[in-house]
Amino acid sequence: QVQLVESGGGLGQPGGSLRLSCAASGSIFSISLMAWYRQAPGKERELVATITSESSQTTYIDSVKGRFTISRDNAKNTLYLQMNSLNPEDTAVYYCNKRWTKWTWGQGTQVTVSS
């Protein structure tokens, strides 16, 4: 079973930036379609962005297009989410996982956007 450990969250200011990381154990990460998800208080977890195994294609939900960038380093078994132009609506716990058949969820990393 692959273990996922998210990090990099914290308090961000409106208009600011944060970079999230997700470390995955196991080489199967490199062949997996990966994604970032987030769960805001009182809301269901939602898909934020996806990336193919060789980084050839990425997708984003409309609310983060042009602001967030998903990337990966298969040599390091690590997934990233560069978050720019943060706004308070980005406040959530962020998780990484496969796009489809999920591994066990990690603990997530809290992102709070506030002045």
Disulfide bonds with the S-S distance in Angstrom:
Cys22-Cys96 1.78
